[in-house]
Amino acid sequence: MSTILLDLLFWIIVFVVFVYGFKWLQRRKKGKENDTES
């Protein structure tokens, strides 16, 4: 594996984790206020 490919893979994982965590946080926040949408 080349270093460029490893770097790309690393950043993709970081991005996916960040987006997933952000969506999870928003869902929790929305659920606390009102759970009309689940």
N, CA, C, O and CB atoms as a CASP TS submission, in Angstrom:
PFRMAT TS
TARGET T0000
AUTHOR 0000-0000-0000
METHOD Language model
MODEL 1
PARENT N/A
ATOM      1  N   MET     1       0.844  -1.203   0.000  1.00  0.00           N
ATOM      2  CA  MET     1       0.000   0.000   0.000  1.00  0.00           C
ATOM      3  C   MET     1       0.879   1.253   0.000  1.00  0.00           C
ATOM      4  O   MET     1       1.897   1.319   0.689  1.00  0.00           O
ATOM      5  CB  MET     1      -0.954   0.006   1.232  1.00  0.00           C
ATOM      6  N   SER     2       0.468   2.215  -0.769  1.00  0.00           N
ATOM      7  CA  SER     2       1.229   3.467  -0.808  1.00  0.00           C
ATOM      8  C   SER     2       0.765   4.377   0.322  1.00  0.00           C
ATOM      9  O   SER     2      -0.338   4.226   0.845  1.00  0.00           O
ATOM     10  CB  SER     2       1.067   4.177  -2.184  1.00  0.00           C
ATOM     11  N   THR     3       1.614   5.314   0.685  1.00  0.00           N
ATOM     12  CA  THR     3       1.275   6.221   1.788  1.00  0.00           C
ATOM     13  C   THR     3       0.093   7.101   1.420  1.00  0.00           C
ATOM     14  O   THR     3      -0.720   7.439   2.280  1.00  0.00           O
ATOM     15  CB  THR     3       2.481   7.093   2.164  1.00  0.00           C
ATOM     16  N   ILE     4      -0.010   7.476   0.143  1.00  0.00           N
ATOM     17  CA  ILE     4      -1.114   8.339  -0.294  1.00  0.00           C
ATOM     18  C   ILE     4      -2.443   7.618  -0.079  1.00  0.00           C
ATOM     19  O   ILE     4      -3.415   8.219   0.379  1.00  0.00           O
ATOM     20  CB  ILE     4      -0.946   8.743  -1.792  1.00  0.00           C
ATOM     21  N   LEU     5      -2.480   6.331  -0.411  1.00  0.00           N
ATOM     22  CA  LEU     5      -3.703   5.546  -0.271  1.00  0.00           C
ATOM     23  C   LEU     5      -4.072   5.412   1.205  1.00  0.00           C
ATOM     24  O   LEU     5      -5.241   5.525   1.575  1.00  0.00           O
ATOM     25  CB  LEU     5      -3.534   4.151  -0.916  1.00  0.00           C
ATOM     26  N   LEU     6      -3.067   5.170   2.040  1.00  0.00           N
ATOM     27  CA  LEU     6      -3.320   5.054   3.480  1.00  0.00           C
ATOM     28  C   LEU     6      -3.839   6.371   4.031  1.00  0.00           C
ATOM     29  O   LEU     6      -4.750   6.390   4.859  1.00  0.00           O
ATOM     30  CB  LEU     6      -2.042   4.630   4.229  1.00  0.00           C
ATOM     31  N   ASP     7      -3.254   7.477   3.570  1.00  0.00           N
ATOM     32  CA  ASP     7      -3.689   8.802   4.011  1.00  0.00           C
ATOM     33  C   ASP     7      -5.145   9.037   3.626  1.00  0.00           C
ATOM     34  O   ASP     7      -5.934   9.536   4.429  1.00  0.00           O
ATOM     35  CB  ASP     7      -2.791   9.900   3.405  1.00  0.00           C
ATOM     36  N   LEU     8      -5.497   8.675   2.397  1.00  0.00           N
ATOM     37  CA  LEU     8      -6.856   8.854   1.907  1.00  0.00           C
ATOM     38  C   LEU     8      -7.825   8.026   2.744  1.00  0.00           C
ATOM     39  O   LEU     8      -8.885   8.509   3.143  1.00  0.00           O
ATOM     40  CB  LEU     8      -6.956   8.465   0.419  1.00  0.00           C
ATOM     41  N   LEU     9      -7.451   6.776   3.007  1.00  0.00           N
ATOM     42  CA  LEU     9      -8.293   5.891   3.797  1.00  0.00           C
ATOM     43  C   LEU     9      -8.525   6.474   5.185  1.00  0.00           C
ATOM     44  O   LEU     9      -9.641   6.450   5.704  1.00  0.00           O
ATOM     45  CB  LEU     9      -7.661   4.498   3.901  1.00  0.00           C
ATOM     46  N   PHE    10      -7.453   7.000   5.778  1.00  0.00           N
ATOM     47  CA  PHE    10      -7.540   7.585   7.114  1.00  0.00           C
ATOM     48  C   PHE    10      -8.525   8.743   7.136  1.00  0.00           C
ATOM     49  O   PHE    10      -9.369   8.835   8.027  1.00  0.00           O
ATOM     50  CB  PHE    10      -6.163   8.057   7.584  1.00  0.00           C
ATOM     51  N   TRP    11      -8.412   9.634   6.142  1.00  0.00           N
ATOM     52  CA  TRP    11      -9.292  10.805   6.108  1.00  0.00           C
ATOM     53  C   TRP    11     -10.740  10.417   5.832  1.00  0.00           C
ATOM     54  O   TRP    11     -11.661  11.063   6.332  1.00  0.00           O
ATOM     55  CB  TRP    11      -8.813  11.793   5.052  1.00  0.00           C
ATOM     56  N   ILE    12     -10.948   9.367   5.039  1.00  0.00           N
ATOM     57  CA  ILE    12     -12.309   8.904   4.766  1.00  0.00           C
ATOM     58  C   ILE    12     -12.947   8.400   6.056  1.00  0.00           C
ATOM     59  O   ILE    12     -14.106   8.697   6.346  1.00  0.00           O
ATOM     60  CB  ILE    12     -12.310   7.788   3.685  1.00  0.00           C
ATOM     61  N   ILE    13     -12.168   7.625   6.834  1.00  0.00           N
ATOM     62  CA  ILE    13     -12.677   7.093   8.100  1.00  0.00           C
ATOM     63  C   ILE    13     -13.011   8.236   9.051  1.00  0.00           C
ATOM     64  O   ILE    13     -14.065   8.232   9.687  1.00  0.00           O
ATOM     65  CB  ILE    13     -11.648   6.137   8.747  1.00  0.00           C
ATOM     66  N   VAL    14     -12.109   9.218   9.148  1.00  0.00           N
ATOM     67  CA  VAL    14     -12.330  10.366  10.028  1.00  0.00           C
ATOM     68  C   VAL    14     -13.612  11.095   9.624  1.00  0.00           C
ATOM     69  O   VAL    14     -14.415  11.471  10.478  1.00  0.00           O
ATOM     70  CB  VAL    14     -11.118  11.332   9.982  1.00  0.00           C
ATOM     71  N   PHE    15     -13.795  11.291   8.321  1.00  0.00           N
ATOM     72  CA  PHE    15     -14.966  12.003   7.817  1.00  0.00           C
ATOM     73  C   PHE    15     -16.255  11.248   8.142  1.00  0.00           C
ATOM     74  O   PHE    15     -17.236  11.841   8.591  1.00  0.00           O
ATOM     75  CB  PHE    15     -14.847  12.216   6.306  1.00  0.00           C
ATOM     76  N   VAL    16     -16.241   9.936   7.908  1.00  0.00           N
ATOM     77  CA  VAL    16     -17.428   9.115   8.164  1.00  0.00           C
ATOM     78  C   VAL    16     -17.785   9.143   9.647  1.00  0.00           C
ATOM     79  O   VAL    16     -18.954   9.288  10.007  1.00  0.00           O
ATOM     80  CB  VAL    16     -17.194   7.661   7.697  1.00  0.00           C
ATOM     81  N   VAL    17     -16.777   9.003  10.503  1.00  0.00           N
ATOM     82  CA  VAL    17     -17.016   9.013  11.951  1.00  0.00           C
ATOM     83  C   VAL    17     -17.580  10.366  12.384  1.00  0.00           C
ATOM     84  O   VAL    17     -18.491  10.432  13.208  1.00  0.00           O
ATOM     85  CB  VAL    17     -15.707   8.702  12.726  1.00  0.00           C
ATOM     86  N   PHE    18     -17.027  11.449  11.818  1.00  0.00           N
ATOM     87  CA  PHE    18     -17.480  12.795  12.168  1.00  0.00           C
ATOM     88  C   PHE    18     -18.940  13.000  11.772  1.00  0.00           C
ATOM     89  O   PHE    18     -19.743  13.487  12.567  1.00  0.00           O
ATOM     90  CB  PHE    18     -16.595  13.850  11.489  1.00  0.00           C
ATOM     91  N   VAL    19     -19.278  12.625  10.540  1.00  0.00           N
ATOM     92  CA  VAL    19     -20.648  12.798  10.052  1.00  0.00           C
ATOM     93  C   VAL    19     -21.617  11.947  10.871  1.00  0.00           C
ATOM     94  O   VAL    19     -22.699  12.402  11.240  1.00  0.00           O
ATOM     95  CB  VAL    19     -20.743  12.426   8.554  1.00  0.00           C
ATOM     96  N   TYR    20     -21.209  10.690  11.153  1.00  0.00           N
ATOM     97  CA  TYR    20     -22.070   9.790  11.922  1.00  0.00           C
ATOM     98  C   TYR    20     -22.314  10.344  13.329  1.00  0.00           C
ATOM     99  O   TYR    20     -23.442  10.343  13.821  1.00  0.00           O
ATOM    100  CB  TYR    20     -21.441   8.382  12.005  1.00  0.00           C
ATOM    101  N   GLY    21     -21.252  10.811  13.958  1.00  0.00           N
ATOM    102  CA  GLY    21     -21.367  11.371  15.299  1.00  0.00           C
ATOM    103  C   GLY    21     -22.245  12.614  15.315  1.00  0.00           C
ATOM    104  O   GLY    21     -23.032  12.816  16.240  1.00  0.00           O
ATOM    105  N   PHE    22     -22.107  13.447  14.287  1.00  0.00           N
ATOM    106  CA  PHE    22     -22.891  14.677  14.212  1.00  0.00           C
ATOM    107  C   PHE    22     -24.377  14.363  14.072  1.00  0.00           C
ATOM    108  O   PHE    22     -25.211  14.979  14.736  1.00  0.00           O
ATOM    109  CB  PHE    22     -22.420  15.543  13.035  1.00  0.00           C
ATOM    110  N   LYS    23     -24.707  13.399  13.204  1.00  0.00           N
ATOM    111  CA  LYS    23     -26.102  13.015  13.016  1.00  0.00           C
ATOM    112  C   LYS    23     -26.668  12.433  14.298  1.00  0.00           C
ATOM    113  O   LYS    23     -27.815  12.701  14.658  1.00  0.00           O
ATOM    114  CB  LYS    23     -26.238  12.007  11.870  1.00  0.00           C
ATOM    115  N   TRP    24     -25.850  11.623  14.997  1.00  0.00           N
ATOM    116  CA  TRP    24     -26.287  10.994  16.245  1.00  0.00           C
ATOM    117  C   TRP    24     -26.572  12.055  17.305  1.00  0.00           C
ATOM    118  O   TRP    24     -27.559  11.963  18.035  1.00  0.00           O
ATOM    119  CB  TRP    24     -25.222  10.000  16.756  1.00  0.00           C
ATOM    120  N   LEU    25     -25.706  13.058  17.384  1.00  0.00           N
ATOM    121  CA  LEU    25     -25.892  14.139  18.356  1.00  0.00           C
ATOM    122  C   LEU    25     -27.171  14.908  18.053  1.00  0.00           C
ATOM    123  O   LEU    25     -27.945  15.223  18.957  1.00  0.00           O
ATOM    124  CB  LEU    25     -24.678  15.096  18.349  1.00  0.00           C
ATOM    125  N   GLN    26     -27.390  15.207  16.772  1.00  0.00           N
ATOM    126  CA  GLN    26     -28.585  15.965  16.391  1.00  0.00           C
ATOM    127  C   GLN    26     -29.849  15.179  16.718  1.00  0.00           C
ATOM    128  O   GLN    26     -30.835  15.750  17.183  1.00  0.00           O
ATOM    129  CB  GLN    26     -28.552  16.312  14.892  1.00  0.00           C
ATOM    130  N   ARG    27     -29.822  13.869  16.477  1.00  0.00           N
ATOM    131  CA  ARG    27     -30.982  13.038  16.749  1.00  0.00           C
ATOM    132  C   ARG    27     -31.282  13.028  18.249  1.00  0.00           C
ATOM    133  O   ARG    27     -32.442  13.092  18.657  1.00  0.00           O
ATOM    134  CB  ARG    27     -30.755  11.605  16.230  1.00  0.00           C
ATOM    135  N   ARG    28     -30.219  12.947  19.074  1.00  0.00           N
ATOM    136  CA  ARG    28     -30.398  12.955  20.531  1.00  0.00           C
ATOM    137  C   ARG    28     -30.990  14.280  20.995  1.00  0.00           C
ATOM    138  O   ARG    28     -31.888  14.307  21.837  1.00  0.00           O
ATOM    139  CB  ARG    28     -29.056  12.698  21.243  1.00  0.00           C
ATOM    140  N   LYS    29     -30.478  15.382  20.437  1.00  0.00           N
ATOM    141  CA  LYS    29     -30.941  16.713  20.824  1.00  0.00           C
ATOM    142  C   LYS    29     -32.416  16.883  20.452  1.00  0.00           C
ATOM    143  O   LYS    29     -33.209  17.414  21.230  1.00  0.00           O
ATOM    144  CB  LYS    29     -30.080  17.809  20.148  1.00  0.00           C
ATOM    145  N   LYS    30     -32.765  16.424  19.256  1.00  0.00           N
ATOM    146  CA  LYS    30     -34.136  16.551  18.779  1.00  0.00           C
ATOM    147  C   LYS    30     -35.062  15.675  19.621  1.00  0.00           C
ATOM    148  O   LYS    30     -36.193  16.061  19.917  1.00  0.00           O
ATOM    149  CB  LYS    30     -34.234  16.168  17.284  1.00  0.00           C
ATOM    150  N   GLY    31     -34.575  14.496  20.002  1.00  0.00           N
ATOM    151  CA  GLY    31     -35.385  13.565  20.785  1.00  0.00           C
ATOM    152  C   GLY    31     -35.691  14.107  22.164  1.00  0.00           C
ATOM    153  O   GLY    31     -36.745  13.816  22.728  1.00  0.00           O
ATOM    154  N   LYS    32     -34.773  14.899  22.716  1.00  0.00           N
ATOM    155  CA  LYS    32     -34.982  15.453  24.051  1.00  0.00           C
ATOM    156  C   LYS    32     -36.066  16.531  24.016  1.00  0.00           C
ATOM    157  O   LYS    32     -36.906  16.595  24.914  1.00  0.00           O
ATOM    158  CB  LYS    32     -33.665  16.031  24.609  1.00  0.00           C
ATOM    159  N   GLU    33     -36.049  17.370  22.994  1.00  0.00           N
ATOM    160  CA  GLU    33     -37.015  18.462  22.897  1.00  0.00           C
ATOM    161  C   GLU    33     -38.417  17.915  22.620  1.00  0.00           C
ATOM    162  O   GLU    33     -39.374  18.241  23.323  1.00  0.00           O
ATOM    163  CB  GLU    33     -36.599  19.456  21.791  1.00  0.00           C
ATOM    164  N   ASN    34     -38.520  17.089  21.596  1.00  0.00           N
ATOM    165  CA  ASN    34     -39.818  16.501  21.240  1.00  0.00           C
ATOM    166  C   ASN    34     -39.572  15.299  20.327  1.00  0.00           C
ATOM    167  O   ASN    34     -38.697  15.344  19.462  1.00  0.00           O
ATOM    168  CB  ASN    34     -40.751  17.557  20.539  1.00  0.00           C
ATOM    169  N   ASP    35     -40.329  14.246  20.514  1.00  0.00           N
ATOM    170  CA  ASP    35     -40.121  13.099  19.633  1.00  0.00           C
ATOM    171  C   ASP    35     -41.364  12.868  18.777  1.00  0.00           C
ATOM    172  O   ASP    35     -42.028  11.836  18.873  1.00  0.00           O
ATOM    173  CB  ASP    35     -39.786  11.830  20.454  1.00  0.00           C
ATOM    174  N   THR    36     -41.656  13.861  17.940  1.00  0.00           N
ATOM    175  CA  THR    36     -42.724  13.711  16.957  1.00  0.00           C
ATOM    176  C   THR    36     -42.169  12.939  15.765  1.00  0.00           C
ATOM    177  O   THR    36     -42.902  12.254  15.051  1.00  0.00           O
ATOM    178  CB  THR    36     -43.293  15.103  16.514  1.00  0.00           C
ATOM    179  N   GLU    37     -40.858  13.067  15.566  1.00  0.00           N
ATOM    180  CA  GLU    37     -40.186  12.394  14.455  1.00  0.00           C
ATOM    181  C   GLU    37     -39.155  11.436  15.042  1.00  0.00           C
ATOM    182  O   GLU    37     -38.264  11.852  15.782  1.00  0.00           O
ATOM    183  CB  GLU    37     -39.512  13.427  13.479  1.00  0.00           C
ATOM    184  N   SER    38     -39.281  10.139  14.706  1.00  0.00           N
ATOM    185  CA  SER    38     -38.354   9.172  15.279  1.00  0.00           C
ATOM    186  C   SER    38     -37.730   8.312  14.204  1.00  0.00           C
ATOM    187  O   SER    38     -36.918   7.437  14.506  1.00  0.00           O
ATOM    188  CB  SER    38     -39.059   8.298  16.299  1.00  0.00           C
TER
END
